[in-house]
Amino acid sequence: MLGLYAQRFPVAELNHTWHQMPRAQGMEQLLEKAPAGYPFTAKLTRSLTDDVDPKTWHAQAATFRQGMAPLMEKKQLLAILAQFPNAFERTSANRKHLASLFDELAGMPLAVEFRHESWANDRVFAELERRQVTLVTMDAPAMPGLFPTLDVVTNPNLVYVRFHGRNARGWRSERSEQQFDYDYSDAELSEWVEKRIGPMIGKAKRSVLFFNNHVRAQAPRNAESLTRLMRRHGLA
């Protein structure tokens, strides 16, 4: 499956690392199946972002680092995606956890996706820029409390965009089979290419764009449409 995917798309985002802690052996097997030099991003395990145990998370961060070591050693890891839930608001405790998490993962390429609007703050962006952590730009429904779609680039090494779809009704359900059920039109994607992608990718050495609207296999179709539109504009 990976071989077929790699023939059509130039980078892969690993989702299984969010559900379970990665193991070095598994990453080595993944590399054996991938084309030489093929790049990946990988989600940070949920025990470090969603279900955090204050007593054990430091050790889990070290375990995560060990599990991702093969990709780091081969220089095929573009980013670790720390995806935080809507409930992760910008409180004092959460700010401290985030800073400590970044410290624990220092030396790894990091990207962070916020879902709560309280993180849309210039002081947050400045700190991410200081640490060279990529702020993920996400396309999602325009809803109260949800982190807005921004074209802020905080890391000169990487732009990271994720398309979740604009199914507001499904998003409110908090059920993934409804939340990410969406099919982008060419008009919506063209607007992205013309107003956001062009200016953003000029501010970083590399850019990755992923579609998370996977419920009915809309993601690969939309990804190919976006690639076609970007080529038309000389961006791919």
Beta strands, then each sheet from edge to edge (+ up, - down):
strand 1: 12-14
strand 2: 40-43
strand 3: 77-83
strand 4: 110-113
strand 5: 134-135
strand 6: 137-139
strand 7: 159-163
strand 8: 207-211
sheet 1: 1+ 2+ 3+ 4+ 5+
sheet 2: 6+ 7+ 8+
end
